[in-house]
Amino acid sequence: MAKPYFLRNIVPRRESRREARPLLGVLAGLTWIQWAHFFTGWLAWTCDAIDFYSVSLSVGALQTEFHRSTSVITTTITLTLLFRPVGAAIFGIISDRFGRKWPLVANLILLAVLQLGAGFSQTFKQFLALRALFGIGMGGIWGLGAATALENLPVEARGLASGVVQQGYAIGCLLAACINIGLVPNTTVGWRSLFWTASGISLFAAFVTALVPESHIFVRARAAAKAKGLDSTGRTRVFLRETKMMLRRHWVLCIYAFLFSTGFNFLAHGSQDLYPTYLQTTKNFTAHNASVATILGNCGALAGGIVAGSVSQYIGRRLTIVIFGCIVAAFIPLWILPSTFPALAAGAFCIQFGVQGLIGVVRKSILHIPLQPLIRCQRDEVPVYLAEISPPGFRATFPGTVYQLGNMASSAASQIEATGGENLRTTVVKDGKVTNVPDYAKARSVQGIVVGAVVAFTILVVIFGPENHSLHFEKQKVAFEEGVSQEDAIVEPEGHQDEKESSSSRQQSLEEKIEGSARRV
């Protein structure tokens, strides 16, 4: 009796693992251009995290500055998340059509300008508008950055590389917390200095990206299009036609990726966005201790992403996601119940180890999986889960858009916590006085139940999903090449093509000889 699909396909096939080269040898053989592409993708995602997390670290200061409640301030987080799919679609389409380099440069410059403007905001309406626009800029970064970092690497290195790239987000949060500890208290402008510093870092990332060559996949595709006589207008026509065909072919995959992205994004934002506010308001921690706990949590995230990324290269993406989802569920009590700093810091470390380990695998994978594995398992293993399940030539548009749609669906996570905390009050002693404050502890107890349910939902979805472990990105066509929407959109090496043509000529010659002999007879 045949095993169900989800049991047969949850672990990579043994023969596909045997074909892999040793990781250390692969890393030693990388060129400086491959390292540069990887670094720029990682740096872009790190800047994105610094810019986004600046609001979470400044909620208290923003309340004082604009005279608004926590739930109103967190509206800026919700709006940012709501507008991210717009940016993902815009910058993803531009990147898949015109290349990785300059769209990513423009995206980073837009982030820098909007972050700088937010630091100069004088009213809450100005701040709210700028953060909404910031969501458009932020939406494009992940798809472009992940595609830039991963598509130029050998398949054996993508498991580890994906975990490291994703943990650029954890490092960005950590850097933002360090700036909040070291710089903000020592400046007269307070929270604004965090936003201005983040803006400068994004501008630096744009400068570095401008110095790196274009992805070799697009260089090759442009040369091939030029050889065929296709100008820019012709490539655009092909791109639009193939995009429509891709959506018709892969609509089931789009729904699956959206549901999956909603689950892991809810885990991320539900466990991170209001954590510093929770520690300061309900647990009566100082801003310094809250930032230290945040830093420790992000250290756990960094470790989880790297461990999960490496492990997934051997046991498969989906099995790794299931394991790390169970880790998240196991540490929810430690995350919400304690009252002492060491216990809460340990809970933050453990919960982020699981959450970011899970997400580190996910974001790798969205980049490369055709629809067919949803129907039957017949392909090789893939580098990173979202990257791997993406239609071949749409490594920026597809994963970036579905990921940001998941962000949009989970955008209310912080507001749910904030509203719950404001309606569930408690008392703490501050400066020798008993003070009535929002009870984010009870709100987080409810949130803990919700997070547990989301973990179960995510595990259930991923068990029945596709896996395409160790897919070769470098062999696939880009979005303006004919046939890219097909399942087998592979670019054949020139030598192989010549060999096929030569074989075809020999076959035709043999057939002509046989036909001539038949006529003589």
Buried (B, 14 or more C-beta within 10 A) or exposed (E): EEEEBBEEBBBBBEEBBEEBEEBEEBBEEBEEEBBBBBBBBBBBBBBBBBBBBBBBBBBBBBBEBBEBEBBBBBBBBBBBBBBBBBBBBBBBBBBBBBBBBBBBBBBBBBBBBBBBBBBEBEEBEBBBBBBBBBBBBBBBBBBBBBBBBBBBBBBBBBBBBBBBBBBBBBBBBBBBBBBBBEBBEEEEEBBBBBBBBBBEBBBBBBEBBBEBEBBBBBEBBBEBBEEEEBEEEEBBEBBBBBBEBBBEBBEEBBEBBBBBBBBBBBBBBBBBBBBBBBBBBBBBBEBEBBBBBBBBBBBBBBBBBBBBBBBBBBBBBBBBBBBBBBBBBEBBEBBBBBEEBEEBBBBBBBBBBBBBBBBBBBBBBBBBBBBBBBEEBEBBBBBBBBBBBBBBBBBBBBBBBBBBBBBBBBBBBBBBBBBBBBEBEBEBEEEEEEEEBBBBBBBBBBBBEBBBEBBEBBBBBBBBBBBBBBBEBBBBBBBBBBBBBBBEBEBEEEEEEEEEEEEEEEEEEEEEEEEEEEEEE
